[in-house]
Amino acid sequence: MVDRIGAIAVPADLGTVGPKFNNGDVDACYVSAPAYKPFELNRGIGTKGGILKAPLAQATLQVMIRESKFPAGFVQKSRTDLVGRFDEALGLITKAEAAIPANQWVEIPKATLVEWDSLFQSVRLKLRDEKHVYDGSMLSVMLQLRCSKDPTRSECAEKKE
């Protein structure tokens, strides 16, 4: 995505993204609302920045284990447990979003969101088809999540993912 918009990617992880943003080493960062307070991102936003009120990214979690070191059935039990906590996780995000001051949010015009959706989808499809980075099944699940939140999205009728 960074290449498509002509920006320069700066490597960061959970230990460095907050300081890099707050110190002005990067102009933007992708993090979920629960990171706002502990990473003190208000410092980096200052009086001229803000938080885009738009679904720009969806986080996923991968856990790698040596299955032989765990009891039989552990993997499936873990999946079932995580699925059962989905609503709880959404609640944490909603609570974190509500705690962010209203003046920090930047509303994105609907026309711009439609353009972004098309751009993001083209990148996802390219990564799925050409680089085999994205799994088609995962993209289908993520599409279902986006469409459950906003069924009017054009991608919900297209079914390309």
N, C-alpha and C positions, 0 to 999 in steps of 0.2 A: 504494500500500500504506500509506503514511504516513497519508493521509487516512482510510482504512478503520479504522485502529486509534486514531485521535484524537490522533496525535502531530503535531509541527510539523517540517517538513522544513527543514534548514539546508543551503544550497548549499555544496558542497565538491568539491575535485578531488584528484588524487594529491599535489599540493603542499601542500594545507591540511588534509586529513583527519586525518593524524597529530597535528599541533599542536592542532587543534580538540579532538580527543578527549583528548589528554594534558593540555591546559590546563583541561578541564572545560567547554568551550564547548558541547559536545554530549555527550549521555549514551550514545550508541550510534553505531557506524559499521559499514558493510558493507565488509569487505576480505577478501581471501583470506589463507590462512595464511602465504604467503611475505612478506606485508607486516608481520607481527608483529615480527620482529627489526629490520629497517632503519628502521621507523617508531617503534621503541621503545614499542610499545603497552602493554608491561608497566607503564610509568609511569602511563598513564591508567587501567589496570585496578586498580592498587593492591591493597589487601587486601580490598576489598568488591566488586570486579567480577569478570568472567570472560568466557570465550568460549563461546558457545552451541554445543554439539556437535550441530548439526542442519544439514541442507542448506537454508539460507535463500535463497540467491541463486546464480545461475549467471552467470559473467562471459562476455561475448562481446567480440570484437575486430573493429572495422571499420577498414579502411585505405582511404582514398580517394586515387586517383591520377589523373593525366591520362594515360590509356592511350596516347595518341598520342606521348607522350614516352618510352615504353618499347619494348623490342624486341617483335616479334610473338611471341605465345604466353606472354608474361611473366605475365599474370594467371593462366592455368591452371597454369603451372609453380609459381607462388607458392601457389596453393590446394593443389596436390599436395604441395608441400614441407611446408606447415603440417599437413596431415592426417598426413603421415609422422612428424611430431614430437609427435603427440598423447600417446602413451605416455610420452615424455620429459617432457612438461609435467605429466602426472599424477604422475610420479615426483618432480618438484620439489615438488609440493604435498604428497605423502605425506612426503617428507623434512622439509619445513617443519613439518608437523603434529606429527611425531615429536619435533622439537626444542623444542616448546612444553611448559613444565612441566605435569605432570599436574594439579596443583592449580589451574591456570588454566581447565580445561575444566568446563563446566556441563552435566550430562546432562539432557536434556529428557524428561519422561515420554512414553511411547508414545501415550497418549490425547491429549496436547497436540499431539504431532507430527501426528496424524491431523486434528485441528481446523485446525492451521496449513496442512496440505496442501490442505484444502478451501478455506480462505480464499485462499491463494495462487493456486489454480487458478481460483477465481471472478474474481479480479482479472486474471489472464492472459486468460481468455476475454472478459471485458468489454473489455479493451484491444484484443484482436483484433477483436471484433465491432463495437464502437461507435466507437472512436477510430481504428481502423486503425493502431495504433502497433506491434503485434506482427504479424509475418508468420506465417501458419498453417504454412508449411513449416518455419520455424525452430522453432516450438513443437513440432512433431512430432519433430524431431531431439532437442530438449532432453528431451522425454518419453522417448524411447528411451534417452537417457543415464541419466535418473533410474531408469527401470525396469531397466536393465542392472545398476545398483548394488543395487537393492532391488525385485525383481519382485513382492513381496507388497503393494506400495503399491496402494491402491484405484484410483487413476487409471490403473494399468496395465491393468485390466480394462475400464474405462469407455470409453476411446478417444475422449474429447471433444476432444482437441487434435490 
